[in-house]
Amino acid sequence: MMMKNLPKAVRNKAIQIANALLAKTKLKTGIIIATAIRNAKKWAYRRSIPSKSYWQNLNNNINKSK
């Protein structure tokens, strides 16, 4: 998963988490990014922030009904 594919709010949170992990740990960058994305998705889920696929599905359904 790449951060550019995340919704903006989730991507921003993932960047915050990644920066905090970089400052506090000596983990490899790939591990930090994966952990940050996973935790940002959990953060979004707990706050009921819709995923990018939710918006894509909604747009597809709207376009099909036209």
N, C-alpha and C positions, 0 to 999 in steps of 0.2 A: 504494500500500500504506500502510495506516495502522498505527501501532505497536500500537494496541489489539487488532489481529487477530493479533499475534504471540504465541507461547507466552511465558510469564512470563520464563523464563531468557533467551530471545532478546531480548525487549523490554528487560529490564534492561541487557543488554550493549549494545543499540542506544542506550539513553539515555547510558550511559557514554561510548560513542564520540562521540555527538553533543555532549555536554558538552566533551569534549576538543577536538573540532574547533572548537567555538564559541570556546574559550579561545585556540586557536592560529592560527586563520585568520580571514579576513574574507569567507568565502563566504556566499552567500545562504542563508537558513534552509532553503528547500526542497531545495537541493543538499546541505546538511549532513544533513538527515533521510534523504534517499534514500541517501546514501553510508553513513550509520550503519546503516541497515536492511540494505543489501547486505553490509556487512562483518560485521554480527552474524549474518546467515544463513550466511556462510562460516565464521565462528567455530563456530556450532552444528553445521554439517556435519562439520567436522574433528573435533569431539568426539562425533560420533554422537548428537546430541540430536535426538530425533524432532520433526518439524514438527507444527503443529496439525492439518493435514489427515491425517497419519498416525493421530492419536488419533481423529479424526472417522470415518475409514474403519474403524478397529478397532471403535469403538462401533456403527457401522452394521451391520457383519458380525455382531456379537454379537446385536444386536436382531433381525436377520433369522433367526438360527438358533433363536430362542425359539418 
